[in-house]
Amino acid sequence: MCRLEMKKIEKALQPQERMLRTQERFRRRLGVKEVDQPTYCRYITGPIERFDRKRNAFMCLNPDNPYGEEFRRSFKARTGHDHWRDPLPYKELDTEDRIGQSLSAAGWRLCNEYFPKALPVTPPEGKVELSDPKWNSRLIKKVAMFFGAELVRITELDQRWVYKGINIPHKYAIVVVVSHARSMNATAPDHLSWLSAVDTYSRLKFITTQLADFICGLGYEAMYRETLGWNPEVLMVPLAIDAGVGEFARNGRVLSPEFGINMRTKPVTTDLPLEPDKPISFGTHDFCMSCEHCAIYCPTNAIPFGEPTEKPPTIHNNPGFRKWWVRADRCLTFWAMNKKKWLSCGGRCIAVCPWNKPRVPFHNTVRWLAIHGPKPLKKFLVWGDKVAYHRKKSIKKRVNLED
């Protein structure tokens, strides 16, 4: 299609083009580097097999799951519940907690109940011939941002990150990012911090569905991919790292220059010709080694201290890496230990991460120092964050979930 015919759509999407350019300048000013290989490659220690999703902690709570028998016994003994989704004790909830719970239920409903099917692909006679992958990628990013995305990155889909038994034939994955509301997340663990998480899930579900519908309407295959723990299709963390969203962090999440770990991601896969983004490197491993806030403040000791290790601690982890192994079984057990006050931890590790700050000049300067400064300066910045935000050893008393 002639580029001259695209003037109208390009003009209409100028606000999103400006947003993209602002994001690109932000990363350049911070000194974020694009690299040919994801930084996790240096920590791969052996063959990586596609992961059986029945082994993830969420699915292990299903009564017919052969991998979860031991976990279900432990979960029941420590929480008194068979599942983290067991009914709430409404009569025992304080008024403020009841309001918070109602808010979280409202934010959760769309993601929890909305599982759309892909729209039919426009037939060949209606297909839009888009042969320029670079222009296509720019268009997709702007359209996703129009629908509500805060960051969009693209990668070729590595089949290692598709769960065992799931078939995804598409070549590309479009990774959509939205951030949590910091004011809600800061209450973790609380019903309001659960709201901060489920709100992002619901927004992501709509954005990725709309984006997939748009691509199908052009005459190409596309489908949003589920990442929720009880019916996941792809491993989101390595996929987002491949796309250049960020790098692997101590708490098992992706840390981006823009949001830290204060974000959620969801992909759309497609056969639309696209130009992949490169992975990035900005020293996350070194910063996490200097920080350990997420491990210090985790109420369940689910996040490890010190150096990454090679041996996975549970069946919920996939071997083949030297990494920080997060104990999802401890995290999920904590979710159900006090339903009067919370439905999940809601991201205590997210709330205390020093990267979880607004993008304003002061914090951007601190970000630059965190990326480029020597180890003593990194440790000083972490200490300053603790003092400035009056971090206590633990806002909620630690729960002993050691084996």
Sequence and secondary structure as in RCSB ss.txt:
>XXXX:A:sequence
MCRLEMKKIEKALQPQERMLRTQERFRRRLGVKEVDQPTYCRYITGPIERFDRKRNAFMCLNPDNPYGEEFRRSF
KARTGHDHWRDPLPYKELDTEDRIGQSLSAAGWRLCNEYFPKALPVTPPEGKVELSDPKWNSRLIKKVAMFFGAE
LVRITELDQRWVYKGINIPHKYAIVVVVSHARSMNATAPDHLSWLSAVDTYSRLKFITTQLADFICGLGYEAMYR
ETLGWNPEVLMVPLAIDAGVGEFARNGRVLSPEFGINMRTKPVTTDLPLEPDKPISFGTHDFCMSCEHCAIYCPT
NAIPFGEPTEKPPTIHNNPGFRKWWVRADRCLTFWAMNKKKWLSCGGRCIAVCPWNKPRVPFHNTVRWLAIHGPK
PLKKFLVWGDKVAYHRKKSIKKRVNLED
>XXXX:A:secstr
  GGGGHHHHHHTHHHHHHHHHHHHHHHHHT EE SS GGGGGB S      GGGSHHHHTSTT TT HHHHHHH
HHHHS SSTTS   GGG  HHHHHHHHHHHHHHHHHHH          GGG      HHHHHHHHHHHHHHHT S
EEEEEE  GGGB TT     SEEEEEEEE  HHHHTT SSHHHHHHHHHHHHHHHHHHHHHHHHHHHHTS EEE 
  STTS  B HHHHHHHTTS EE TTSSEEBTTTBT EEEEEEEE S       EES HHHHHHHH HHHHH TT
  S  SS BSS SSTTS SSB B    HHHHHHHHTS TTT SS   HHHHH TT    SHHHHHHHHHHHHS H
HHHHHHHHHHHHHTT  S SS       
